[in-house]
Amino acid sequence: MPRHALRFAALLLTVAASPQPKLVHVGKIHAAGLLDQPVLDAGGHVIGDIVNVLVDAQGRPQAAVIDFAGFLGVGDRDVAVDWDTLKFTVAGGAMVVSETLDANALKALPVYTTQAPSVPVAIPPHTSKKPS
């Protein structure tokens, strides 16, 4: 048997003996289109839309910028909320995003501006999260 044929046979045996990755099946609810996704309050009312996601140096989401809707377009403003204050659920085969902070906490948030060197972010109450 030629030498290259022996090497190929050894390679095939090695590949066949290698552990194969375990496959799991997941549902097909997509979070694609997170931008412009409506955000609901605890009562299920739309309070605004996600307009940006802020990530850390490792690419992990840290905060969401939400455009909170005013009445008839008056009072619209962008604010940043800690990623952990958002709740992601599935209803009717679609992603639903809810905010867990109460209305008073949301109203007290400063306006988010893209030019600011840092971003004030509302964090959940009773958290041990430290600013980064």
MIDOSE-1310 file (N, C-alpha, C; in nm, 2 decimals, decimal comma, always signed):
residues 132
mprh	+0,09/-0,12/+0,00/+0,00/+0,00/+0,00/+0,09/+0,12/+0,00; +0,06/+0,22/-0,09/+0,15/+0,34/-0,09/+0,14/+0,42/+0,04; +0,25/+0,49/+0,07/+0,26/+0,57/+0,19/+0,15/+0,67/+0,21; +0,11/+0,74/+0,10/+0,01/+0,85/+0,12/-0,13/+0,78/+0,14
alrf	-0,15/+0,66/+0,10/-0,27/+0,59/+0,12/-0,28/+0,56/+0,27; -0,17/+0,52/+0,33/-0,17/+0,49/+0,48/-0,20/+0,61/+0,56; -0,14/+0,72/+0,52/-0,16/+0,85/+0,59/-0,31/+0,89/+0,58; -0,37/+0,87/+0,46/-0,51/+0,91/+0,44/-0,60/+0,82/+0,53
aall	-0,57/+0,69/+0,53/-0,64/+0,59/+0,62/-0,63/+0,63/+0,76; -0,51/+0,67/+0,81/-0,49/+0,71/+0,95/-0,57/+0,84/+0,98; -0,57/+0,93/+0,88/-0,65/+1,05/+0,90/-0,80/+1,02/+0,91; -0,85/+0,93/+0,83/-0,99/+0,90/+0,83/-1,03/+0,83/+0,97
ltva	-0,94/+0,75/+1,02/-0,96/+0,69/+1,15/-0,96/+0,79/+1,26; -0,87/+0,89/+1,25/-0,87/+0,99/+1,35/-0,99/+1,08/+1,35; -1,04/+1,12/+1,23/-1,16/+1,20/+1,22/-1,28/+1,12/+1,27; -1,29/+0,99/+1,23/-1,40/+0,91/+1,28/-1,41/+0,89/+1,43
aspq	-1,29/+0,89/+1,49/-1,28/+0,87/+1,64/-1,29/+1,00/+1,71; -1,29/+1,11/+1,65/-1,30/+1,24/+1,72/-1,44/+1,26/+1,77; -1,45/+1,32/+1,89/-1,59/+1,34/+1,94/-1,66/+1,45/+1,85; -1,78/+1,42/+1,82/-1,86/+1,51/+1,73/-1,93/+1,61/+1,82
pklv	-1,95/+1,73/+1,78/-2,02/+1,83/+1,86/-2,16/+1,78/+1,88; -2,21/+1,81/+2,00/-2,35/+1,77/+2,04/-2,44/+1,88/+1,98; -2,54/+1,84/+1,92/-2,64/+1,93/+1,86/-2,76/+1,94/+1,94; -2,81/+2,06/+1,96/-2,94/+2,08/+2,03/-3,03/+2,16/+1,94
hvgk	-3,15/+2,14/+1,95/-3,25/+2,22/+1,87/-3,31/+2,33/+1,96; -3,31/+2,45/+1,90/-3,37/+2,57/+1,97/-3,49/+2,62/+1,88; -3,57/+2,69/+1,95/-3,69/+2,75/+1,88/-3,64/+2,86/+1,78; -3,72/+2,90/+1,70/-3,69/+3,00/+1,60/-3,75/+3,13/+1,62
ihaa	-3,75/+3,18/+1,75/-3,79/+3,32/+1,77/-3,67/+3,40/+1,76; -3,67/+3,50/+1,67/-3,56/+3,58/+1,64/-3,56/+3,71/+1,71; -3,45/+3,75/+1,76/-3,43/+3,89/+1,82/-3,38/+3,99/+1,72; -3,37/+3,94/+1,60/-3,33/+4,03/+1,49/-3,42/+4,15/+1,48
glld	-3,37/+4,26/+1,45/-3,46/+4,38/+1,45/-3,48/+4,44/+1,59; -3,39/+4,42/+1,68/-3,40/+4,47/+1,81/-3,41/+4,62/+1,81; -3,34/+4,69/+1,71/-3,36/+4,83/+1,70/-3,50/+4,86/+1,65; -3,56/+4,96/+1,70/-3,70/+5,00/+1,67/-3,80/+4,90/+1,73
qpvl	-3,76/+4,81/+1,82/-3,85/+4,72/+1,89/-3,92/+4,80/+1,99; -4,06/+4,79/+2,00/-4,13/+4,86/+2,10/-4,10/+4,80/+2,24; -4,10/+4,89/+2,34/-4,07/+4,85/+2,48/-4,20/+4,88/+2,56; -4,24/+4,78/+2,63/-4,37/+4,78/+2,71/-4,34/+4,81/+2,86
dagg	-4,43/+4,88/+2,92/-4,42/+4,89/+3,07/-4,49/+4,77/+3,13; -4,49/+4,77/+3,27/-4,55/+4,65/+3,34/-4,69/+4,63/+3,30; -4,77/+4,73/+3,26/-4,91/+4,72/+3,23/-4,93/+4,67/+3,08; -4,82/+4,66/+3,01/-4,83/+4,61/+2,87/-4,85/+4,73/+2,77
hvig	-4,83/+4,85/+2,81/-4,84/+4,97/+2,72/-4,71/+5,00/+2,66; -4,71/+5,04/+2,53/-4,59/+5,08/+2,47/-4,54/+5,21/+2,52; -4,42/+5,22/+2,57/-4,36/+5,34/+2,63/-4,25/+5,40/+2,54; -4,21/+5,33/+2,44/-4,10/+5,38/+2,36/-4,05/+5,27/+2,27
divn	-3,93/+5,30/+2,20/-3,87/+5,20/+2,11/-3,72/+5,20/+2,14; -3,66/+5,08/+2,12/-3,51/+5,07/+2,14/-3,45/+5,14/+2,01; -3,36/+5,23/+2,04/-3,30/+5,30/+1,92/-3,15/+5,27/+1,92; -3,09/+5,21/+2,02/-2,95/+5,18/+2,02/-2,92/+5,08/+2,13
vlvd	-2,81/+5,00/+2,12/-2,77/+4,91/+2,22/-2,62/+4,95/+2,25; -2,59/+4,97/+2,37/-2,45/+5,01/+2,41/-2,38/+4,88/+2,46; -2,26/+4,85/+2,41/-2,19/+4,73/+2,45/-2,06/+4,77/+2,51; -2,00/+4,68/+2,59/-1,87/+4,70/+2,65/-1,76/+4,66/+2,56
aqgr	-1,63/+4,67/+2,60/-1,52/+4,64/+2,52/-1,52/+4,50/+2,47; -1,59/+4,40/+2,53/-1,60/+4,27/+2,49/-1,72/+4,24/+2,40; -1,80/+4,34/+2,37/-1,91/+4,33/+2,29/-2,04/+4,28/+2,36; -2,04/+4,28/+2,49/-2,16/+4,24/+2,57/-2,25/+4,36/+2,59
pqaa	-2,38/+4,34/+2,57/-2,47/+4,45/+2,59/-2,47/+4,50/+2,73; -2,46/+4,63/+2,75/-2,46/+4,69/+2,89/-2,59/+4,78/+2,91; -2,64/+4,84/+2,80/-2,75/+4,93/+2,82/-2,82/+4,94/+2,68; -2,95/+4,98/+2,70/-3,03/+5,00/+2,58/-3,07/+5,15/+2,58
vidf	-3,06/+5,22/+2,47/-3,11/+5,35/+2,46/-3,25/+5,34/+2,40; -3,35/+5,40/+2,48/-3,49/+5,39/+2,45/-3,54/+5,53/+2,42; -3,61/+5,55/+2,31/-3,67/+5,67/+2,27/-3,81/+5,66/+2,34; -3,83/+5,73/+2,45/-3,96/+5,73/+2,52/-4,05/+5,83/+2,45
agfl	-4,16/+5,78/+2,42/-4,26/+5,86/+2,34/-4,33/+5,96/+2,44; -4,35/+6,08/+2,39/-4,43/+6,18/+2,46/-4,57/+6,17/+2,41; -4,65/+6,27/+2,44/-4,79/+6,28/+2,39/-4,79/+6,35/+2,26; -4,83/+6,28/+2,15/-4,84/+6,34/+2,02/-4,71/+6,40/+1,97
gvgd	-4,60/+6,32/+2,01/-4,46/+6,37/+1,97/-4,40/+6,47/+2,05; -4,47/+6,53/+2,15/-4,42/+6,63/+2,24/-4,36/+6,56/+2,36; -4,24/+6,58/+2,40/-4,18/+6,52/+2,51/-4,10/+6,40/+2,48; -4,08/+6,36/+2,35/-4,00/+6,25/+2,32/-3,85/+6,27/+2,36
rdva	-3,79/+6,17/+2,42/-3,65/+6,19/+2,46/-3,59/+6,05/+2,47; -3,45/+6,04/+2,44/-3,38/+5,92/+2,45/-3,32/+5,91/+2,59; -3,33/+5,79/+2,65/-3,26/+5,77/+2,78/-3,20/+5,63/+2,77; -3,09/+5,61/+2,86/-3,02/+5,48/+2,86/-3,07/+5,41/+2,99
vdwd	-3,10/+5,28/+2,97/-3,13/+5,19/+3,08/-3,04/+5,07/+3,08; -3,01/+5,03/+3,20/-2,92/+4,91/+3,22/-2,99/+4,79/+3,15; -2,91/+4,71/+3,08/-2,96/+4,59/+3,01/-3,04/+4,50/+3,10; -3,00/+4,49/+3,23/-3,06/+4,40/+3,32/-3,20/+4,45/+3,36
tlkf	-3,24/+4,57/+3,33/-3,37/+4,62/+3,36/-3,48/+4,58/+3,25; -3,42/+4,53/+3,14/-3,51/+4,48/+3,03/-3,55/+4,33/+3,05; -3,67/+4,30/+3,02/-3,72/+4,16/+3,03/-3,76/+4,12/+2,89; -3,70/+4,01/+2,84/-3,73/+3,96/+2,71/-3,82/+3,83/+2,72
tvag	-3,93/+3,83/+2,66/-4,02/+3,72/+2,66/-4,07/+3,69/+2,52; -4,14/+3,58/+2,50/-4,20/+3,55/+2,37/-4,35/+3,54/+2,39; -4,42/+3,61/+2,30/-4,57/+3,61/+2,30/-4,61/+3,60/+2,15; -4,70/+3,51/+2,12/-4,75/+3,50/+1,99/-4,64/+3,47/+1,88
gamv	-4,53/+3,41/+1,92/-4,43/+3,38/+1,83/-4,34/+3,50/+1,80; -4,34/+3,60/+1,88/-4,26/+3,72/+1,86/-4,19/+3,76/+1,99; -4,08/+3,83/+1,97/-4,01/+3,88/+2,09/-4,08/+4,00/+2,15; -4,09/+4,00/+2,28/-4,15/+4,12/+2,35/-4,05/+4,17/+2,45
vset	-4,03/+4,30/+2,45/-3,94/+4,36/+2,54/-4,01/+4,45/+2,64; -3,99/+4,42/+2,77/-4,06/+4,50/+2,87/-3,95/+4,57/+2,96; -3,98/+4,68/+3,01/-3,90/+4,76/+3,10/-3,94/+4,73/+3,24; -3,85/+4,70/+3,34/-3,89/+4,67/+3,47/-3,88/+4,79/+3,57
ldan	-3,82/+4,89/+3,52/-3,81/+5,01/+3,61/-3,95/+5,08/+3,61; -3,99/+5,14/+3,72/-4,12/+5,21/+3,73/-4,12/+5,34/+3,65; -4,23/+5,39/+3,63/-4,25/+5,52/+3,55/-4,17/+5,63/+3,61; -4,17/+5,65/+3,74/-4,10/+5,76/+3,81/-3,95/+5,75/+3,79
alka	-3,90/+5,63/+3,80/-3,75/+5,61/+3,77/-3,72/+5,65/+3,63; -3,80/+5,61/+3,53/-3,78/+5,64/+3,39/-3,79/+5,79/+3,36; -3,89/+5,86/+3,43/-3,90/+6,00/+3,41/-3,79/+6,08/+3,46; -3,72/+6,03/+3,56/-3,61/+6,10/+3,63/-3,48/+6,08/+3,55
lpvy	-3,47/+6,00/+3,45/-3,35/+5,98/+3,38/-3,31/+6,10/+3,30; -3,18/+6,12/+3,30/-3,13/+6,23/+3,21/-3,14/+6,19/+3,06; -3,14/+6,29/+2,98/-3,15/+6,26/+2,83/-3,02/+6,21/+2,79; -3,02/+6,10/+2,70/-2,90/+6,04/+2,65/-2,86/+6,13/+2,53
ttqa	-2,73/+6,16/+2,52/-2,67/+6,22/+2,41/-2,55/+6,15/+2,36; -2,54/+6,14/+2,23/-2,43/+6,06/+2,17/-2,29/+6,13/+2,19; -2,29/+6,26/+2,22/-2,17/+6,33/+2,23/-2,10/+6,32/+2,37; -2,18/+6,27/+2,47/-2,13/+6,27/+2,61/-2,02/+6,16/+2,62
psvp	-1,91/+6,19/+2,70/-1,81/+6,09/+2,71/-1,85/+5,97/+2,79; -1,95/+5,98/+2,88/-2,00/+5,87/+2,95/-2,15/+5,88/+2,95; -2,22/+5,77/+2,99/-2,36/+5,77/+2,98/-2,42/+5,73/+3,12; -2,51/+5,82/+3,17/-2,57/+5,78/+3,30/-2,68/+5,68/+3,26
vaip	-2,68/+5,57/+3,34/-2,77/+5,45/+3,31/-2,85/+5,42/+3,43; -2,97/+5,40/+3,42/-3,06/+5,35/+3,53/-3,03/+5,21/+3,55; -3,01/+5,17/+3,68/-2,99/+5,03/+3,71/-3,10/+4,98/+3,79; -3,12/+4,84/+3,80/-3,23/+4,79/+3,88/-3,20/+4,82/+4,03
phts	-3,31/+4,84/+4,10/-3,29/+4,86/+4,24/-3,24/+4,74/+4,31; -3,17/+4,75/+4,42/-3,11/+4,64/+4,50/-3,01/+4,56/+4,41; -2,93/+4,62/+4,33/-2,83/+4,55/+4,25/-2,70/+4,57/+4,31; -2,61/+4,48/+4,29/-2,47/+4,50/+4,33/-2,38/+4,53/+4,22
kkps	-2,44/+4,57/+4,10/-2,37/+4,60/+3,98/-2,29/+4,73/+4,01; -2,16/+4,72/+3,97/-2,07/+4,84/+3,99/-2,05/+4,91/+3,85; -2,04/+5,04/+3,85/-2,02/+5,11/+3,73/-1,89/+5,06/+3,66; -1,89/+5,05/+3,53/-1,77/+5,01/+3,46/-1,70/+5,13/+3,40
